[in-house]
Amino acid sequence: MKTWNPHVEEDDEYSTSRLALQSGAYYDYQNIESGWAVNPRVYGDRQTRFFTYWTNDGSRETGCFDLTCPGFVQTSHEIALGTAIYPISTQNGLPYSITVYIYKDLITSNWWLNYGESINIGYWPSEIFEGGLQIHAETVQWGGEVYSKNVGTHPHTKTQMGSGAFPVFIFANTGFMKNMRVLDNTMELRFPQNVDAYSEEYDCYRPQYMGDYVEEPEFHFGGPGRNPICP
């Protein structure tokens, strides 16, 4: 996933680019995810930082970032959760990216987080979940998320997703994912089937999936938040 430093308007808002594995109903789901985030409330600044998150009840009563509550178990001293990512991409400079891989240990049923294709950072223990992710993930999500009390309202938040630009795939100018794979029951990494691009607020943040006529499918996403068509 390409790294950016989106504008986050308020201290209680955040913007992420992440890989997420999920199981369960829409309002009562279990979720583990990792990627990068700009999150002033958790980190006290607006730097782009590597993060993890989990919940087992749709974030109603459980769930937290990194090690701010019991759950994720860090085993590596090479990469710190919450570490600032540098360098990051700029519109007129070189693109920079990170690689995130989450996989299930078939012996312990724990979910492991791998960074950069070589570093196992730690794991989510299977016992923090009941059913659902304790067994398997039902869906995999790639993309961005903006949290704000002013999402879906007027005026809308100005917190950005990706670089803050709407995606134009030929320029790869904003949130960007490639090499998207799923480890299925064959134990082989395969490109995911039945892929849908979805946005809850298309005039504020847009997805763009390129799967046809390309050797390696790509997913582009992002947006400025408040703008003339998202007032």
N, C-alpha and C positions, 0 to 999 in steps of 0.2 A: 504494500500500500504506500502510495506517495505521501510524503509528510508535508504539512503546511502549518501555518500559524494563523488561524482564523480569528477575526475580531469577536470577542465575547463582551456583550454590552454591560451586563450586571454581574455582581460578584456571586450571586446565587444561581447563575446559569452556566452551562457548559456546552462544548461542541466536541464531538468525537468522530474518529474514523476507525472502524473496528470490524473484526470477525466475531460472530456470535453463534453459539450452538444453543438450541432451544427445544423444549419439550413441554407439552401441556396446553391447556386452553388459553385463549387470548388474554383473559384478565386474571389467570391463575397459573402462569407459566413458570418453568424453571429455566434459568439462563446462566451461561458462562460466556464471558467475552474478554477480548484483549485487543489492543491497538494503541493509538495515541489520542490524547485529549488535551484540551485547554480548559481547566477547571479551577477557577480562582478559589472557590470555597474549600476544596480539598487540599490544594497545593499552595495557596497564598500568593499566587502570581499568575501571569498570563503566558507562561512559556508552554511550548508543546512538550508533553511528557508521556512516557510509556506507562500504560495502566492495565489493570485487570478489574473485573467486576463480576459479581455473582448474586443471584437471588433464587429462592425456591418457592416464592409465593407472589410473583408478579410485582416485586418491590413494595408490597404493602407493609410488611413488618420485618422482613429479612433482606439482606443484601448490602454490600458495601464495596467501596473501591480499595484495591490493593490489600494492605494488612490492617485497615482501620477497624476491623472486627474479626473474630475467629472465622476461619473458613479456608482460605487459600494458604497452602504450606510452601514457603520458599525454601529451596534446597541449594540454589546456586548463589555464589558471591560475586559472579562476574557481571550480572546485570541487576541493578536495583529497581524495584518497582517504584514508579514515580520519578525515575530519573529523567532529566531534560534531554531531549533528542536534538542532536546537532551534528551536521548542518541540516537545515530544512530547505525545501524547494522555494524558489522565488519565480515570479512570472518572467523575469528577464535573465535568470541564471540557470544553473544546472538543476535537473530534477534529482531529488533524493528520496529514498524509500526504505522501508523496513519489511521484514518477512516474519509472519506470525503463523504458527502451526499448532493446532490443538488436537490431541489424539487420546484415545482411551486405552489404558493398560488392561488387557484382557484377563490378567491374573488377579489384580487387585480391584479392578473396575474404577480406579482413579482416573481423572482427566488431567493429562499433562500439558503444560504450556511450553512450547519450544520457540526460541527467538533466533532468527538469522540462520535457520536450518542446522544449527549445531549446538545451541545451548539450551538444555532443559532447565528452565527457571524454577519450576516447582509444579504443584498439582492441587486440584480441588478434590478432596476426599469424597468417595462415593457416598459415605454415610451422611453427608449434609443434605442429601436428596433422598426422597422416598419415591420409588417408582421412577417414571420419567427418565431423567438424566442418570439415575442410578443404573439404568439398563442401556439406553441409547438416546441419541438426539433425533428428533423428528424433523427438524429443519435446520438449515445453515443459512446465515445471513451475512452478506458483505455490504458495507456501505457506511453512511454517516448518521449521526443522531444529534439533534439539538434539544436540550432541555431548557425550558423557560416557562414561567407562569404566564408569559405573554405570547405563547404559541397558540394559534387558533383564536386569537382575540384581535381587537383593534384598539390602539395601534399594535402592530406586530413587533416582536423583538427584532433588533438589528443584528443579533448574533448570527455569525456566518457559519456555513458548512463548507468543508474543503478549503479552497482558496478564497471563497466568497463570490466566485463567479459561477454563472450557469455553465454547465458542461458543453464544450464543443470538442467532440471526440478526436478530430484531426489534429487538434493542438494539445490534447491531454492537459488542459489548463486548470483543472481543479481536482477534487477528490478522484482517485484512480486506483483500481484494483486489477491485477492480472495474476496468471498462474493459479486460478481458483480451482481447487480440487476437493473431492470428498473421498474419504477412506470408507468404502462400503463393506458389505459382508464377504466380498471376494478377497478382501485385504489388499486391494490394489487401489492406488490413487487414480480416480477417474474424474473427468469433467462432470459437474453436476447436471442432471437432467431436469426438465420442467422448470426452467429458470424464469422468474417473473421480476420485472423492474417495477418498483412501487414507491410512491411518495404520498404522504398524508397531506401535504400542502404544495401542490405542483407549482403554484405561482411564486412560492417562496424558496423552495428547494427542489431540484429536479434530478431524476435519474436518467441515465442513457446507457443501455446495454447493447454492445456490439458483438453479436454471435454469428452472424452470417457473413460468408465470403472473407473470413479472416482465419489465419492459422491458429491464433491464440485469442480466444474471446476476451473482451475487456469490459469493465464496468466503470462508468464515469458518473460522478454525482457531485452536487454542491449547489450553492446559491447564497444570495446576500441577506436572506431574511427580508426585512421590510424594504420595499421598493415600490415603484409606481403601480405595479399590478398586484402587489401584496402589501396593502396599506396598513 
